[in-house]
């Protein structure tokens, strides 16, 4: 099974939807079934939307979100836990 990754910049300064649709269709024609992206920036959102559009005609493909910056997310999750405990007066 082949896969394709779409990770990009936070900001996209022009309309690239057509290019993304073409690139994803080409990947599908080359037997790509898994598409990976994150949820961090504008490109990632555009890539996700393009894969979802392609999935309508190709229901066998899968879109997988990869959590970026695991250490940052872990720190954020710890901070949220401590804040939750503080609000509940647990310490």
N, C-alpha and C positions, 0 to 999 in steps of 0.2 A: 504494500500500500504506500503510495507516495503522499508527501505532505508539502504544504506551502506556508510560509510565514509572512505576515504583513505587520510590520512594526515601523512607525515613522515619527515624524515631527509633531510637536504640539500644535503648530499652526500650519494650515495649508492656505496658500495665497492665491490659488486659482482653482477652477473647477476641473477636477481630475476623475470625475465619476465615470466618464466614457472609457478612459484609459484603464481604470480599475476593472470595470466590467469586462473589457477585452482581455486583460491579463488573467483574470479569474477563469474566464471561459477557455482560454488557451491552456491553463493549468488543468482544468477538468478534462479537456480533450487529450491531455497527456497522462491521463489516469490518476490525477491528484484527487484524493478524497478527503483529506484532513487539512483544515485551514486554521492556523494558529495566529492569535493576535492578543494584544493587551487592551486595556481600557484607559489608557493614560492620555492620549492626545487626539487631536482632530483627525489625523490620518487614520488612527486605529478605528475611530468611529465610522469613517468613510469606508474603510476596508470591510468592517463588520457589516455595514449596510449592503455593500456590493455582494458579499458572500450570501447574505440572506436573500437578495434578489435572485442570485444564481440557484439557490436551493429550491426555489419554486419550480424550476424546470429540471432540477437534478436533486431529488429528495434524498439520495444516498450520501451526499456530501455532509461533512460535519464541521462545525465551527467550535473551536476550543479557545477559551480565554485563559491566558497565562498571567498569573499575578506577577507584576514587575516589582523590583526592589523589595525583596522579601524582608531584609533587615529593617527597612524603613516601615514596612507594614507591621512587622512584629512590634517595633517601638510604639507605633500608633495604637495598636491593639492593647499593649500594656498600659499606655497612658489612658485609654478609654476605660480599661478595667479599674485602674486606680481612681479615676474620676467617678465612676459608678459607685465604687465602694465608699468614697468620700461623701457622695450625695446621700448614701444610705446610712451614714454615720457609723460605718463598720470599724473605724479606727480613730 
